[in-house]
């Protein structure tokens, strides 16, 4: 029997890990082949060795728990897909979704998705933002992937929706 994965707190270490991963992948010296291997991944596929190299060489600590590896891989995939200038720590994910024209119906499906669809809908949302060249704070995206506690997940969904509706262009 496996232990339930812990729910990450909204901590500076999560933000620092995201910033570190994004910075490394955006660096000129980071191999294009590694970036491409991360971008080729899709939910349900084995995690590429490029992820393990990225994590172990650049975060310098043990791999995430096995129960969180796919979520962290999805985050690395998103950073690789969105490109080198995809981070804006001052712009929440919900705001970026609203201002880019992400449809309300898509947001509703994303936030109410059952576990087996969360990664697919996340990748769709990231592709949408990447195609528009949108920058945002990846911490909410990371928490969307990593949070397993239902009450904390609902609080996160409320925060994403709130930021979405506050920045949704008015007709």
HELIX and SHEET records of a PDB file:
HELIX    1   1 UNK A   12  UNK A   26  1                                  15    
HELIX    2   2 UNK A   32  UNK A   40  1                                   9    
HELIX    3   3 UNK A   49  UNK A   58  1                                  10    
HELIX    4   4 UNK A   66  UNK A   82  1                                  17    
HELIX    5   5 UNK A   93  UNK A   99  1                                   7    
HELIX    6   6 UNK A  104  UNK A  112  1                                   9    
HELIX    7   7 UNK A  115  UNK A  131  1                                  17    
HELIX    8   8 UNK A  139  UNK A  146  1                                   8    
HELIX    9   9 UNK A  150  UNK A  167  1                                  18    
END                                                                             
